[in-house]
Amino acid sequence: MRQLQLIAHGEPSDVIELNTVSEPALGQEDVLISMEAAPVNPSDFLFVRGIYGIRPAFPSSVGAEGVGRVAKIGSKVDVALRGKRVLILPTYEQGTWADEVVAPVRNIVPMSDEADPLRLSMIGINPATAYLLLNRYVSLMPGDWIGQTAANAAMGQYIIALAKLAGVKTLNVVRREEAAEHVRQWGGDRVILQGDNLQKDIVEALDGKKLSLVLDTVGGTSVGELAKSLKPGGSIVVYSLQSGQFPAMPPKEFIYCGLSLHGFWLINWIRNAPRTEIAEIYQKLGDLVVDGSLSAAVEHVYPLDQFKEAFKQSLKSHRTGKILFTFSSSSTESRIDGLFATSRNG
Ligand SMILES: NC(=O)c1ccc[n+]([C@@H]2O[C@H](COP(=O)([O-])OP(=O)(O)OC[C@H]3O[C@@H](n4cnc5c(N)ncnc54)[C@H](OP(=O)(O)O)[C@@H]3O)[C@@H](O)[C@H]2O)c1
């Protein structure tokens, strides 16, 4: 089988090779999954560059999440799983950028046959993170407001979709006007641009209301400007620092209003939550994909052998959506056109 392998830390195109490897032996509680789709995520590049919370031994398989169909099962695996579509949990114990993947049964969650495999392949990391960010820190009620940075990211799109389902309003910060237009189309309630006028624009956009939660993936000053509009006792959750700068908190509000700053990493949840809770949340997210409530834009799909182009496009800023690998599965190929059209229009 063909597998992308990481041979050292460095820039993705320099340190990843497409190799043919022999099929690993199947343990009693393992399944062999024939892959349908696997996204390329920013965290994959952190892993490749050696700056992620998990460090591999070389050569390592790579790719955190994806979906496929169970082609073979170990002797202790429920036979009902044979042929089922499954989501591979992003544990980093098995790389998904491969034609076939062997995973222990504890690392998979059965998914519906009705959903689009491309959309399903993206729920392992971002929608689960969005769901937990919205549900773990404050008890949000319909009509409450949250603020977020880099709202045009896939994460931002999922946060908007899940907030809307809960009747929660979103104040969205992006760094360019074209991205603002996408976020408006996705249903972001207010969209403003990062920059010198941010504080004034936040106050105007909220029109007297206060935020209950701020979700940040950028760091630096924008998150601090949003934090100034939090209710007393409000929470800020930082889940990435894409600017490379630590979040600059406004000292007065941070202390006098008793704000809380949290860090979130999905892997900690996957490692510590009961498997039943994990399966329940992913199945709920899968159902939202089936009914069309949850999706993220896809910019392009690539076969595995075009991995260098896939990485190049994925590393570009100002993308219109995610980059995914697809594998020789007719169900995936036949749905691609529809996915792009729907995603771009929100
Ligand atoms: N902690 C966790 O467990 C967890 C889970 C999921 C995701 N994440 C992190 O969340 C982030 C978003 O993931 P994604 O898959 O949604 O990403 P994505 O779709 O690839 O989008 C990346 C976004 O970041 C913006 N951006 C990049 N650098 C920026 C900067 N210096 N200042 C402002 N905006 C910047 C981009 O803006 P432009 O479009 O303008 O370029 C774009 O909106 C990643 O860093 C990922 O690792 C963390």
The ligand as an SDF file (V2000), in Angstrom:
LIG
                    3D

 48 52  0  0  0  0  0  0  0  0999 V2000
   -5.9320   23.4450   19.8810 N   0  0  0  0  0  0  0  0  0  0  0  0
   -6.5970   22.5620   19.1560 C   0  0  0  0  0  0  0  0  0  0  0  0
   -6.9450   21.4660   19.6150 O   0  0  0  0  0  0  0  0  0  0  0  0
   -6.9340   22.9140   17.7340 C   0  0  0  0  0  0  0  0  0  0  0  0
   -7.9330   22.2040   17.0690 C   0  0  0  0  0  0  0  0  0  0  0  0
   -8.2870   22.5910   15.7650 C   0  0  0  0  0  0  0  0  0  0  0  0
   -7.6030   23.6210   15.1500 C   0  0  0  0  0  0  0  0  0  0  0  0
   -6.5860   24.2390   15.8190 N   0  0  0  0  0  0  0  0  0  0  0  0
   -5.8350   25.3380   15.1950 C   0  0  0  0  0  0  0  0  0  0  0  0
   -6.7490   26.2990   14.7270 O   0  0  0  0  0  0  0  0  0  0  0  0
   -6.1480   27.0210   13.6710 C   0  0  0  0  0  0  0  0  0  0  0  0
   -7.1490   27.1290   12.5190 C   0  0  0  0  0  0  0  0  0  0  0  0
   -7.2800   25.8490   11.9250 O   0  0  0  0  0  0  0  0  0  0  0  0
   -8.1280   25.6890   10.5610 P   0  0  0  0  0  0  0  0  0  0  0  0
   -7.9920   24.2890   10.1310 O   0  0  0  0  0  0  0  0  0  0  0  0
   -9.4550   26.2870   10.7570 O   0  0  0  0  0  0  0  0  0  0  0  0
   -7.2550   26.6460    9.6100 O   0  0  0  0  0  0  0  0  0  0  0  0
   -7.4720   27.0900    8.1000 P   0  0  0  0  0  0  0  0  0  0  0  0
   -8.8240   26.7760    7.5990 O   0  0  0  0  0  0  0  0  0  0  0  0
   -6.2870   26.5970    7.3630 O   0  0  0  0  0  0  0  0  0  0  0  0
   -7.3940   28.6940    8.2130 O   0  0  0  0  0  0  0  0  0  0  0  0
   -6.3010   29.3740    8.7550 C   0  0  0  0  0  0  0  0  0  0  0  0
   -6.8010   30.7460    9.1970 C   0  0  0  0  0  0  0  0  0  0  0  0
   -5.8220   31.4370    9.9560 O   0  0  0  0  0  0  0  0  0  0  0  0
   -5.7190   32.7720    9.4910 C   0  0  0  0  0  0  0  0  0  0  0  0
   -4.3830   33.2570    9.8310 N   0  0  0  0  0  0  0  0  0  0  0  0
   -3.2160   32.6190    9.6250 C   0  0  0  0  0  0  0  0  0  0  0  0
   -2.1950   33.3610   10.1000 N   0  0  0  0  0  0  0  0  0  0  0  0
   -2.7470   34.4800   10.6330 C   0  0  0  0  0  0  0  0  0  0  0  0
   -2.2390   35.6500   11.2690 C   0  0  0  0  0  0  0  0  0  0  0  0
   -0.9190   35.8050   11.4700 N   0  0  0  0  0  0  0  0  0  0  0  0
   -3.1030   36.6060   11.6630 N   0  0  0  0  0  0  0  0  0  0  0  0
   -4.4380   36.4600   11.4680 C   0  0  0  0  0  0  0  0  0  0  0  0
   -4.9950   35.3830   10.8730 N   0  0  0  0  0  0  0  0  0  0  0  0
   -4.1500   34.4090   10.4510 C   0  0  0  0  0  0  0  0  0  0  0  0
   -6.0050   32.6540    8.0090 C   0  0  0  0  0  0  0  0  0  0  0  0
   -6.3730   33.9140    7.4960 O   0  0  0  0  0  0  0  0  0  0  0  0
   -6.2790   34.2440    5.8990 P   0  0  0  0  0  0  0  0  0  0  0  0
   -7.3960   33.4710    5.2320 O   0  0  0  0  0  0  0  0  0  0  0  0
   -6.4730   35.7060    5.8520 O   0  0  0  0  0  0  0  0  0  0  0  0
   -4.9330   33.7760    5.4250 O   0  0  0  0  0  0  0  0  0  0  0  0
   -7.1840   31.6680    8.0550 C   0  0  0  0  0  0  0  0  0  0  0  0
   -8.3540   32.3410    8.4380 O   0  0  0  0  0  0  0  0  0  0  0  0
   -4.8570   26.2780   13.3100 C   0  0  0  0  0  0  0  0  0  0  0  0
   -3.7600   26.9510   13.8650 O   0  0  0  0  0  0  0  0  0  0  0  0
   -5.0420   24.9230   13.9470 C   0  0  0  0  0  0  0  0  0  0  0  0
   -3.8210   24.2990   14.2770 O   0  0  0  0  0  0  0  0  0  0  0  0
   -6.2600   23.9240   17.0900 C   0  0  0  0  0  0  0  0  0  0  0  0
  1  2  1  0
  2  3  2  0
  2  4  1  0
  4  5  1  0
  4 48  2  0
  5  6  2  0
  6  7  1  0
  7  8  2  0
  8  9  1  0
  8 48  1  0
  9 10  1  0
  9 46  1  0
 10 11  1  0
 11 12  1  0
 11 44  1  0
 12 13  1  0
 13 14  1  0
 14 15  2  0
 14 16  1  0
 14 17  1  0
 17 18  1  0
 18 19  2  0
 18 20  1  0
 18 21  1  0
 21 22  1  0
 22 23  1  0
 23 24  1  0
 23 42  1  0
 24 25  1  0
 25 26  1  0
 25 36  1  0
 26 27  1  0
 26 35  1  0
 27 28  2  0
 28 29  1  0
 29 30  1  0
 29 35  2  0
 30 31  1  0
 30 32  2  0
 32 33  1  0
 33 34  2  0
 34 35  1  0
 36 37  1  0
 36 42  1  0
 37 38  1  0
 38 39  2  0
 38 40  1  0
 38 41  1  0
 42 43  1  0
 44 45  1  0
 44 46  1  0
 46 47  1  0
M  CHG  2   8   1  16  -1
M  END
$$$$
